[in-house]
Amino acid sequence: MTPHRFFALVAAAAAVWLGVAASAAQRSDAFPESRHHPAIKYGSTSPSDAMAQLNARLERGETSLAFESGGHGYLKSVLDALGIDASSQTLVYSGTSLQASYITASNPRAIYFNDNVAVAWIRGAPLIEIAAQDPKLGTVFYQLSQTEGSQPRGSRMETCLSCHLSWDTRAVPGVFVLTTFPRKSDRDYAEGGVSDHREPLSRRYGGWYVTGDAVPSRHMGNQPLIGPHAVAPEKTPAPALRTTLAGTGLVRDVDQYLRPTSDIVALQVLEHQLHAMNLMTRAAWEHRLVTGASAEAAVAPQDEPRLTSRVHEAVDELADYLLFVDEVPLGRITGNSGYAEWFQAQGPKDPAGRSLRELKLDGRLMTYPLSYTVYSTAFDGLPPAVRQGVYRRLWDVLTSAAPDKRYAHLSAGDRHAMLDILRATKKDLPAVFAPTLAAR
């Protein structure tokens, strides 16, 4: 990457954030205050996320991180300590990191993740980058030096927020999957946007490698970001199927990565999950803004939570997203890194063996379209009133005799199954969940 291109991207990101900061108060669905507000105290509050917990274990001598020479450094040890499987690897080659000067199409950034934390590794770069979801603070960013030392620790950093606190994150600290469209030269303005399950597949994954045994017939991945081939997404030819990056020549010495893949299933899960986290943070912060220290007050299962109109709006947006409202038709996808199998093995099941982590991968992402992120530390860390508000919204939708048309994708069988799974696997449900299913 040329210095011109790197600084242009950073400047563009800063300009976007300045615009958001000026307009957030006028946008009803973005957090309107600073992260330093007394009700939030993002920078001055000690985090309790997965990386903070790992740091604490390291301090107490309960665990250690092993350094591997030859390029990986602390990567494998960090993944093991955080419970992240290498099959989750996705590869992105757009210059969208603080270490962007190390990223090229032949040396992409590898991202590994589970429900609560993501780890980014760039071959040859001095730092491992970590984004962990804190139950109160939202996404907290860390860096870990790739120089071997006697006391390796993840150190918190807020410089990431120049890009990771914007309208796209609902003006709270967050992470997202960015699709970057090809352009004629590195002096042309970069176009693209944030991608999740609502984005047309033909516009997703610009700047990402996409591999699998079956992938969308149209997407923006696997192609150079600069060159005369650059055309509007609608005019981009169908990409070549890549079952693996081994033997393609696209990634230099691909065997130095933990996998020769950038799994399509992992990509789909990652982009869904990241926006869910941002919506949770925004809903929590909105409630803390108006309730202050009483935000953590318990709500009795039989009581209706007291929420302001802004918090209700945030709760409704979150609940709809968790129900995959506006999910675009998926077609059939199949990964081959082992990620789908690993992902589905996590988390609770009901007595019938059903799980919100069961992947469908044909027509839609999940068999039961209610997000598995209800088991995340972010969801469990929502203020009790907000969490109860989300549950009640889900209850209203799943038990409605005549659901609104935006829930038409939820069949009666879907709704009954999701209620059964929730009742069997979540112990903090409001009382409204108790009688209806028993009477069915």
ZAMARGU-4260 file (C-alpha; in steps of 0.2 Angstrom, whole numbers, plus 5000, padded with zeros to 4 digits):
<rodrens>
0) 5000/5000/5000 | 5007/5017/4996 | 5008/5030/5009 | 4996/5041/4999 | 4982/5027/5000
5) 4985/5023/5018 | 4983/5041/5024 | 4969/5045/5012 | 4959/5030/5020 | 4963/5036/5037
10) 4958/5054/5033 | 4942/5048/5025 | 4938/5038/5041 | 4941/5053/5052 | 4930/5064/5041
15) 4916/5052/5042 | 4917/5051/5061 | 4917/5070/5062 | 4901/5071/5052 | 4893/5058/5063
20) 4899/5067/5079 | 4890/5083/5073 | 4874/5074/5068 | 4872/5060/5080 | 4860/5070/5091
25) 4849/5073/5076 | 4848/5054/5071 | 4836/5045/5082 | 4844/5028/5080 | 4862/5033/5085
30) 4869/5036/5103 | 4869/5055/5105 | 4882/5058/5119 | 4901/5056/5121 | 4908/5039/5126
35) 4915/5049/5141 | 4898/5054/5148 | 4897/5051/5166 | 4884/5037/5164 | 4896/5028/5152
40) 4914/5032/5156 | 4921/5021/5142 | 4939/5026/5144 | 4940/5027/5163 | 4931/5011/5167
45) 4940/4995/5169 | 4934/4982/5157 | 4929/4964/5161 | 4929/4957/5144 | 4937/4941/5138
50) 4954/4949/5135 | 4954/4958/5152 | 4950/4942/5160 | 4965/4934/5151 | 4976/4948/5156
55) 4971/4945/5174 | 4975/4927/5173 | 4992/4931/5166 | 4995/4943/5180 | 4990/4930/5193
60) 5002/4917/5185 | 4987/4906/5181 | 4991/4904/5163 | 5005/4910/5151 | 5007/4914/5132
65) 5019/4904/5122 | 5029/4913/5108 | 5031/4904/5092 | 5045/4909/5081 | 5043/4910/5062
70) 5029/4922/5061 | 5014/4917/5071 | 5022/4924/5087 | 5008/4923/5101 | 4994/4920/5089
75) 4991/4902/5092 | 4993/4904/5111 | 4981/4919/5111 | 4968/4909/5101 | 4969/4894/5113
80) 4968/4905/5128 | 4952/4914/5122 | 4943/4899/5115 | 4944/4903/5097 | 4945/4890/5084
85) 4957/4892/5069 | 4943/4886/5057 | 4935/4904/5060 | 4949/4912/5049 | 4943/4925/5037
90) 4955/4935/5026 | 4953/4953/5022 | 4965/4963/5011 | 4958/4980/5011 | 4969/4993/5020
95) 4957/4995/5035 | 4969/4992/5050 | 4980/5003/5060 | 4994/4992/5053 | 4987/4994/5035
100) 5004/4996/5028 | 5007/4978/5031 | 4992/4972/5021 | 4991/4968/5003 | 4981/4956/4992
105) 4995/4943/4994 | 4997/4946/5013 | 4980/4948/5019 | 4974/4951/5037 | 4968/4935/5046
110) 4953/4937/5058 | 4948/4924/5070 | 4933/4925/5082 | 4921/4917/5093 | 4905/4925/5101
115) 4913/4937/5112 | 4931/4942/5105 | 4940/4943/5088 | 4959/4942/5085 | 4967/4949/5070
120) 4985/4944/5064 | 4995/4951/5049 | 5010/4942/5044 | 5025/4952/5048 | 5016/4966/5058
125) 5022/4971/5075 | 5005/4969/5084 | 4991/4957/5086 | 4975/4966/5086 | 4960/4961/5098
130) 4942/4967/5099 | 4933/4960/5114 | 4915/4963/5118 | 4913/4970/5136 | 4896/4967/5144
135) 4895/4985/5149 | 4907/4995/5138 | 4904/4988/5121 | 4919/4984/5110 | 4936/4986/5119
140) 4951/4986/5108 | 4968/4979/5113 | 4985/4977/5105 | 4998/4963/5109 | 5016/4965/5104
145) 5023/4952/5093 | 5040/4954/5101 | 5044/4939/5113 | 5044/4945/5131 | 5043/4938/5149
150) 5026/4946/5153 | 5016/4948/5137 | 4999/4957/5140 | 4986/4964/5129 | 4986/4983/5131
155) 4970/4993/5129 | 4970/5006/5115 | 4957/5019/5109 | 4965/5025/5093 | 4955/5012/5084
160) 4939/5023/5088 | 4944/5035/5074 | 4936/5022/5063 | 4927/5011/5075 | 4915/5024/5082
165) 4904/5030/5068 | 4886/5030/5062 | 4889/5012/5056 | 4892/5007/5074 | 4877/5017/5080
170) 4890/5030/5087 | 4896/5017/5100 | 4913/5008/5100 | 4910/4993/5088 | 4917/4982/5074
175) 4910/4979/5057 | 4913/4970/5041 | 4917/4982/5028 | 4915/4979/5009 | 4926/4989/4998
180) 4923/4991/4979 | 4937/4991/4966 | 4942/5007/4959 | 4953/5012/4944 | 4967/5019/4954
185) 4973/5022/4972 | 4969/5040/4970 | 4951/5037/4967 | 4939/5038/4982 | 4935/5021/4990
190) 4917/5016/4989 | 4908/5002/4998 | 4900/5001/5015 | 4896/4990/5030 | 4889/4973/5027
195) 4878/4961/5037 | 4864/4949/5033 | 4853/4963/5026 | 4865/4968/5012 | 4863/4961/4994
200) 4875/4947/4992 | 4881/4955/4975 | 4888/4969/4985 | 4897/4960/5000 | 4915/4955/5003
205) 4924/4968/4992 | 4942/4966/4999 | 4939/4949/5007 | 4944/4932/5001 | 4929/4920/5000
210) 4931/4901/4999 | 4920/4886/5001 | 4912/4871/4992 | 4897/4882/4988 | 4897/4901/4988
215) 4885/4915/4982 | 4886/4916/4963 | 4888/4935/4965 | 4899/4944/4977 | 4913/4957/4977
220) 4927/4946/4984 | 4943/4938/4977 | 4947/4952/4965 | 4960/4966/4965 | 4954/4982/4973
225) 4964/4993/4961 | 4964/4991/4942 | 4955/4994/4925 | 4943/4980/4929 | 4934/4991/4942
230) 4915/4993/4938 | 4899/4996/4948 | 4895/4981/4958 | 4880/4977/4947 | 4891/4975/4932
235) 4905/4965/4941 | 4906/4947/4933 | 4903/4932/4943 | 4918/4928/4953 | 4927/4912/4951
240) 4924/4898/4964 | 4938/4896/4976 | 4937/4881/4987 | 4954/4885/4994 | 4967/4898/4992
245) 4981/4884/4991 | 4988/4883/4974 | 4980/4899/4967 | 4995/4911/4969 | 4983/4924/4977
250) 4991/4923/4994 | 5010/4922/4996 | 5015/4906/5006 | 4997/4903/5011 | 5003/4888/5021
255) 5010/4900/5034 | 4992/4904/5038 | 4982/4893/5050 | 4971/4888/5036 | 4971/4890/5017
260) 4953/4896/5018 | 4942/4911/5021 | 4927/4902/5025 | 4910/4908/5018 | 4901/4902/5033
265) 4912/4911/5045 | 4911/4927/5035 | 4892/4926/5036 | 4892/4923/5054 | 4904/4936/5058
270) 4895/4950/5048 | 4879/4945/5057 | 4886/4945/5074 | 4896/4961/5074 | 4881/4972/5070
275) 4871/4963/5083 | 4885/4968/5096 | 4884/4986/5091 | 4865/4986/5093 | 4866/4979/5110
280) 4879/4992/5115 | 4868/5006/5108 | 4853/5000/5118 | 4862/4998/5134 | 4870/5015/5133
285) 4854/5023/5129 | 4846/5016/5145 | 4861/5020/5155 | 4861/5038/5149 | 4844/5041/5157
290) 4845/5030/5172 | 4863/5032/5178 | 4868/5021/5193 | 4850/5013/5193 | 4853/5005/5176
295) 4857/4988/5184 | 4842/4987/5195 | 4833/4971/5194 | 4817/4969/5185 | 4805/4956/5192
300) 4800/4943/5180 | 4781/4948/5181 | 4785/4967/5179 | 4785/4977/5163 | 4802/4986/5161
305) 4801/5005/5161 | 4810/5011/5146 | 4810/5028/5137 | 4804/5030/5119 | 4822/5031/5113
310) 4827/5015/5123 | 4811/5007/5116 | 4816/5011/5099 | 4834/5004/5102 | 4826/4988/5109
315) 4814/4986/5094 | 4828/4988/5082 | 4839/4975/5091 | 4825/4963/5093 | 4821/4964/5074
320) 4839/4961/5070 | 4840/4946/5081 | 4825/4939/5071 | 4834/4942/5055 | 4821/4954/5048
325) 4826/4959/5030 | 4838/4945/5028 | 4842/4943/5010 | 4839/4927/5001 | 4855/4917/5004
330) 4854/4903/4991 | 4865/4888/4996 | 4882/4890/5004 | 4894/4877/5010 | 4911/4880/5019
335) 4925/4867/5021 | 4936/4874/5035 | 4927/4864/5048 | 4920/4881/5055 | 4901/4876/5053
340) 4904/4860/5063 | 4913/4869/5076 | 4901/4883/5077 | 4886/4872/5079 | 4894/4862/5093
345) 4894/4877/5104 | 4880/4882/5115 | 4864/4875/5123 | 4851/4864/5116 | 4833/4860/5121
350) 4827/4843/5126 | 4823/4839/5107 | 4841/4843/5102 | 4837/4859/5094 | 4848/4874/5095
355) 4849/4892/5089 | 4866/4888/5083 | 4859/4876/5070 | 4864/4882/5053 | 4853/4880/5038
360) 4864/4888/5024 | 4851/4886/5011 | 4839/4900/5008 | 4844/4908/5025 | 4858/4907/5037
365) 4850/4899/5052 | 4838/4885/5054 | 4829/4894/5068 | 4830/4913/5063 | 4833/4920/5081
370) 4851/4925/5084 | 4862/4914/5094 | 4870/4930/5101 | 4856/4930/5115 | 4869/4918/5123
375) 4883/4931/5122 | 4891/4940/5136 | 4885/4956/5127 | 4867/4951/5128 | 4868/4944/5146
380) 4877/4960/5151 | 4862/4971/5145 | 4854/4981/5159 | 4840/4970/5166 | 4826/4982/5160
385) 4834/4982/5142 | 4836/4963/5142 | 4818/4961/5148 | 4812/4973/5135 | 4820/4963/5121
390) 4813/4947/5128 | 4795/4954/5128 | 4797/4961/5111 | 4802/4944/5105 | 4787/4936/5114
395) 4775/4948/5106 | 4782/4944/5089 | 4783/4925/5091 | 4766/4923/5099 | 4756/4935/5088
400) 4741/4928/5079 | 4743/4940/5065 | 4762/4945/5064 | 4767/4961/5055 | 4772/4958/5037
405) 4790/4961/5041 | 4790/4944/5051 | 4783/4935/5036 | 4799/4925/5035 | 4794/4917/5052
410) 4783/4902/5050 | 4772/4896/5064 | 4783/4881/5066 | 4798/4893/5067 | 4790/4903/5080
415) 4785/4888/5091 | 4802/4880/5090 | 4811/4896/5095 | 4799/4899/5110 | 4803/4881/5115
420) 4822/4883/5113 | 4822/4900/5123 | 4812/4893/5137 | 4823/4878/5138 | 4840/4887/5137
425) 4837/4905/5144 | 4834/4906/5163 | 4831/4925/5164 | 4815/4926/5154 | 4800/4936/5159
430) 4785/4928/5166 | 4775/4930/5150 | 4785/4915/5143 | 4778/4903/5155 | 4760/4899/5152
435) 4757/4899/5133 | 4768/4885/5128 | 4761/4874/5142 | 4744/4877/5135 | 4748/4874/5117
</rodrens>
